[in-house]
Amino acid sequence: MTWDSALFDRIACNNGLWAATSVANAHHTMQVHLDCMVGECRAKTAAYRLLTEEGLLVPDSGRAKQ
């Protein structure tokens, strides 16, 4: 595996594990997956959940999921 394919695997939409390993990875994931939607993209969903649990992201009350 080359370094670029390893990088793409790490930031792929289906890789929620890497996004949830640290706050820094979660921030990076949120930046890379700007066009993705929480709930559809595993990586962004995992990052969103971690940042919310850590108190670093406060969801808009008008967009809170019930």
C-alpha positions in Angstrom: 0.0 0.0 0.0 1.4 3.4 -0.9 1.3 6.4 1.4 -1.4 8.1 -0.7 -3.7 5.2 -0.7 -3.2 4.8 3.0 -4.1 8.5 3.5 -7.3 8.1 1.3 -8.3 5.0 3.3 -7.9 7.0 6.5 -10.1 9.9 5.5 -12.7 7.8 3.5 -16.4 8.3 4.4 -16.7 4.7 5.6 -13.8 5.0 8.1 -15.5 6.2 11.3 -12.9 4.5 13.5 -10.0 6.9 12.6 -12.3 10.0 13.0 -13.2 9.0 16.6 -9.7 8.2 17.9 -8.8 11.8 18.9 -10.2 15.3 19.0 -7.5 16.3 16.4 -8.6 13.6 14.1 -12.3 14.6 14.6 -11.5 18.2 13.7 -9.6 17.1 10.6 -12.5 14.9 9.6 -15.0 17.7 9.9 -12.8 19.9 7.7 -12.3 17.2 5.0 -16.0 16.1 5.0 -17.6 19.6 4.6 -20.0 18.4 1.9 -21.0 15.2 3.7 -24.0 15.0 6.0 -24.0 13.7 9.5 -25.9 10.4 9.6 -24.9 9.6 6.0 -21.1 9.7 6.2 -19.7 7.4 8.9 -16.6 9.4 9.3 -18.4 12.7 9.8 -20.9 11.1 12.1 -18.2 9.7 14.3 -16.3 13.0 14.4 -19.5 14.9 15.2 -20.4 12.5 18.0 -16.9 12.8 19.6 -16.8 16.5 19.4 -20.3 16.8 20.8 -19.5 14.4 23.7 -16.3 16.4 24.5 -18.3 19.7 24.6 -16.4 21.1 21.7 -19.3 21.2 19.3 -22.7 22.5 20.3 -25.5 21.5 17.8 -27.8 24.2 16.6 -31.0 23.7 18.6 -33.0 24.1 15.4 -31.2 21.2 13.8 -31.1 18.8 16.8 -32.1 15.3 15.9 -34.9 13.8 17.9 
